[in-house]
Amino acid sequence: MVGAGPVGAAIAWRCAQRGLRVVVHDPAPGSGASRVAAGMLAPVAEAYFGEHELTGLLTASAARWPGFAAELAEAAGMPFGHRTEGTLVVGLTADDLAEARRLWSYQQELGLPITMLRPSQLRDREPALAPRVRGGAVAPGDHQVDPRRLVTALRTAAERAGARWSPAAVGALGEVDARVTVVAAGCGAAALTGLPVRPVKGQVLRLRAPGRAAPGFRHVIRGYADGEPVYLVPRTDGEVVVGATVEERADTEVTAGAVLRLLRAAVDLVPELAEYDLVEAAAGLRPGTPDNAPILGPLPGRPGVLAATGHHRHGIVLTPLTADLITQLVVTGVADPLLAPFAPDRFTAGPRTQEKTWN
């Protein structure tokens, strides 16, 4: 394994469970995109126009999360913030609501569980919402997890199953001596594999409720405030994650403008956040791809090298399914049909196959 974020650590755990000898190479596990991620498990709210196959993958992985979470909590002996209250998606202004309704209608056409609500129904669920909010919807199956605690739990479970960690960085795949190498290195996968993975910058804030009390709302709240998209993810320890920008840049500097926009949108939706402490402002790099979908499977012409990267906004929700599918491929050499739309060879010319990749 090259890379020990949630996806890499989960694959290591699953492979070790199957009795394989697993070595994970990462000088700083969990220091990449997952360190900044909010941890939303949102197959419905993240279903966008023109991404039908990706939406199917998201919903399939989200369906595995309850069982995955229960198994991981037992294996690691620790909780990691898995919460199932659901998600509210709201619009502050009439224009915000009109834009959101277009997407909700599309999501409903796909048969996804999202229900439109009147303002009074929203505030029945979350009284902390601003009176100005014009309307919204509830996605009861969109949950959350704490990615930082998730990485710790996955590493613990993988080590208990027999996986070993190496702090050495991998500069080239030729440095790795293994029958099968899985590259789950996020944006670093581009240099290692030549795949079209690019950094997409995201700036995120972390607030803290006064006195470290629980935040005044329980649901994940996503929405639009005067055209600014924002999400608010409450934790039981008083933390609220506010995000996130989407920037085609490769730096990790935090900018005053981004902090201003995120805070203004957050307070517009939930006014009490103005009294919370600002405890962290950070930026990370999501591994994006040309079609916004992950890259999963053997590299063309290199069947012993498997990619598990390019998850962009969806690395946390796709962790269970990615781990299961890549582990099956490592063990059997045969790709599950679910992998076909996300194979690395979709970015190369020539025919695509689903035949066995090694003996």
Secondary structure by P-SEA (a helix, b strand, c coil): cccccaaaaaaaaaaaaaccccccccccccccccccccccccccccccccaaaaaaaaaaaaaaaaaaaaaaaaaacccccccccbbbbbbccaaaaaaaaaaaaaaaaaccbbbbbcaaaaaaacccccccccccccccccccccaaaaaaaaaaaaaaabbbbbcccccccccccccbbbbccccccccccccbbbbbbbbbbbbbcccccccccccccccccccccbbbbbcccbbbbbbbbbbccccccccaaaaaaaaaaaaaacccccccccccccccccccccccccccccccccccbbbccccccccccaaaaaaaaaaaaaacccccccccccccccccccccccccccc
